[in-house]
Amino acid sequence: MAVYGIAEADDGSLWFGTFGGGVSRFDGKNWRTFNQDNGLADNFINIALKDSRGVLWFGTHNGVSRFDGKEWRSFHAGDGPANPAVYGICEDKSGNLWFGTYGGGISCFDGKNWRTFTAKDGLGSDFILTIFKDKSGKLWIGTDSGIAVYDGLSFRQFDPVEGLPKSACFTITERDNQFYFGTSHGLIRYDGSSIRWFNKSDGLISNQIVRNGAVMDRQGKLWLGTVSGVSFYDPELDRPGLVPPPVYITEVRSFDNRLLNNGCRLKFSEKHLKFNFTGICHSAPETVTYKYQLEGSSPEWYESAQNSVQYTHLPPGKYTFRVKAGNKDGAWSLSPAEFSFIIAPAFWSTWWFISLCAIGLGGMLYGIFKEGQKLKESKILKEKNIELHNALEFLKKEISERRQAEEALRGSEERFRFAVNNLPAVIWTVDPELKFTLSEGIGLKNLGLRTGEAVGKNLFEFFKTDDPEYLSIAMHLRALKGESVNYEQTFNNLTYAVHLEPLRDSLGNISGVYGIALDITESKLLEQERTRADKLESIGVLAGGIAHDFNNILTAILGNISLLKVLLPDDKKITEILTEAEHASLRARNLTQQLITFSKGGVPLRKICRLPGLLKEWSSFSLRGTNVKCKYSVPDNLWSVKVDENQISQVINNLVINASQAMPGGGEINIRAENITLKSNSHLPLEKGNYIKISVEDQGVGIAEEHLSKIFDPYFTTKQQGNGLGLTTSYSIVKKHEGHMEVQSRPGSGAVFSLYLPAAAEKAPKAVSSRSKVNNSQKKILFMDDDPAVREVALRILAELGHEAVQAGEGEQALDLYRNAAREGEPFDAVILD
């Protein structure tokens, strides 16, 4: 069994807080266990502490317990900490006890009174994971979103500018004015002005430190418990790598794989180059990063974890490539490695070629002029003029056709641009350095972007990550190797189907990646809805069959218990035993009825009704005897619905009870109802039309994201008590009313359950009270059921009530008995059918 807390008492005995088995004491020879029967608040222990007075304190899932050596005393959410789940305990320099709760902030106990502080007081979060007192007496508080400190007067949360990341903090220790924080992203060392962050690349076995899983030994070594094992850190051996790694350019190649030398002169066609380089770091080579620049192309320095870079379509000119290397401690090369080269211009753009052309053209014009003077009046001159005229006409035609082709191409480009910008997708291209060179498509609006806004950014910057294994970045790197890639990615709460293709230049070399992404969020939601419905239907068929047979057995049991209570003499003890058995059977019947409700047998018996009064009646009934109140927002003009009142009442009861259980310390439930009209393009899996939307919102601890997709599954529950059928039954009932049910929640922010019911076309009739007189005279009754045990108990009860009862085991037999009785002039007064 897991042990989450250990404390040593003044007598030398060791006390172990277990997760589910209470507290165990070991005196060196014998063991003794204490649990809820002995006064412990709960058997699930989170932390243990001995205070300066020798009193033992235990934080549990249901409050705090103290043991003074003689007796136990427990404090719960109503008379102690603000939330029942206590994860941290610490004693301050004044002897006050501080209790960190998961969801209720931090509570202080001075021996008489309790005070509570929350995020509103500067904690930053109400979910406390650990508390630590430093040598100066300050309290350090680790929460699910960072670290706060209390100086005796106020709380202060660390600002991200100070360098502390927003991570869950599970452990806090101190040595030589240095603080060590165990977080969900590794170990942080903090000296009051600067931080250093350690993770797996520094030797940690895992970046996830467990709660209260750190201890500083006598030699000053810090031992850390992680989800993958134990690591230790020795500050004496920690020496920052201040010497930068040397950097070398290992080779430079043209795209025809020719090796180039520094200072080379390249042809105009050799404008595609690849530079390979390396930084030497023996301690952590995988952490080396690079900064590079190509002078002559851009003055900017670009940072990358890759040890190579490619340039394509470089224009003629003089260039110098420079690269620097840096280690994990931020030490960069003082002088970069360099490689200079020249790309020659094309021969037709050189000065000598232009000069020759000018001289040649001048000579030709001069010759033509002289020839024209000689043949001005001759037949040859006329022929030349005709040829010149024809040439001019041909040139005009060529120019006209070229203009038409350019206009057609421009129109085609405009039509393509219009199609791209109105396509419900996102289209982009990136270069080999993963920088956007194109971003188009109407789908950019869903990402909060404009056309072309991403151009110039690289993928690491766009997705705000430095991890090359990040899904989209890894897929683009595969495409740069020549693969066609298909994958799905969730971004900004939207799901996209993504297709990537490598881009190639005229030489067939890969010059980038082309990508297109389609928003498939709605289809994925519909697919999940269909899967859930299929699952419920298959389980419902099985559950319905079992529940029907079990219900028959319970009917026989309840009937015989009722007969025994009537037939046996008036004995109080026997009556109590039978009543207890009757109550147990009724509880079993209620569970069976829930199974029948979400199976195929639970068909709604609908009638027109108005919900305003019913909602208040159902919810208030469910909250009797609790410290939870309801707040209603229900308009008087709410449309009528055609529903099974009993089944919808069961849905509201389940939701209100769940909301109440999510707030063990009390609170307020908001119940809202409104008229809505759905259109055909709604995200909900419902037909267009008028609906009533009912929302039940609590202020509880919320639902974890990984549980949201399972919340309506049969037998799924996160509560210690419960059968996991409440929400499943509710979901099934709403579905059978042609409605829909959904949930929205975040941990620590409560939950909102919403159900949609079709509005009725007609209005609800006014209620009419009626009374009928009961006729207690003897009757002749026909009773039909296929279960012999049910028939037997029914006949006994009817006989005891003074009626003549005839039984039938199936429908044909019942019809024959009914017809025969009518022919003989002794018809049945009543018929009871299964």
GIPE-V293736 format. One record per run of one state. SS is the DSSP state (H for helix, E for strand, L for the rest). FROM is the first residue (numbers start at 0). TO is the last residue. If there is no record, write none. Layout:
ss = {SS	SS}
from = {FROM	FROM}
to = {TO	TO}
This chain:
ss = {L	E	L	E	L	E	L	E	L	H	L	E	L	E	L	E	L	E	L	E	L	E	L	E	L	E	L	H	L	E	L	E	L	E	L	E	L	H	L	E	L	E	L	E	L	E	L	H	L	E	L	E	L	E	H	L	E	L	E	L	E	L	E	L	H	L	E	L	E	L	E	L	E	L	E	L	E	L	H	L	H	L	H	L	E	L	E	L	H	L	E	H	L	H	L	E	L	E	L	E	L	H	L	H	L	E	L	H	L	E	L	E	L	H	L	E	L	E	L	H	L	H	L	E	L	E	L	E	L	H	L	E	L	H	L	E	L}
from = {0	2	8	13	19	22	26	30	34	35	38	43	50	55	60	62	67	71	75	85	91	96	102	105	109	113	117	118	121	126	133	138	143	145	150	154	157	159	162	168	175	177	183	185	190	194	198	199	202	208	216	220	226	228	234	237	246	254	258	259	263	266	272	279	284	287	288	295	297	304	307	311	316	326	331	332	336	343	346	349	350	374	378	422	424	430	434	440	441	447	457	458	462	470	480	484	491	493	504	509	519	520	567	571	598	606	609	610	622	627	634	640	643	644	661	666	678	688	697	704	708	725	736	739	745	750	759	779	784	787	800	803	808	810	823	829	833}
to = {1	7	12	18	21	25	29	33	34	37	42	49	54	59	61	66	70	74	84	90	95	101	104	108	112	116	117	120	125	132	137	142	144	149	153	156	158	161	167	174	176	182	184	189	193	197	198	201	207	215	219	225	227	233	236	245	253	257	258	262	265	271	278	283	286	287	294	296	303	306	310	315	325	330	331	335	342	345	348	349	373	377	421	423	429	433	439	440	446	456	457	461	469	479	483	490	492	503	508	518	519	566	570	597	605	608	609	621	626	633	639	642	643	660	665	677	687	696	703	707	724	735	738	744	749	758	778	783	786	799	802	807	809	822	828	832	833}
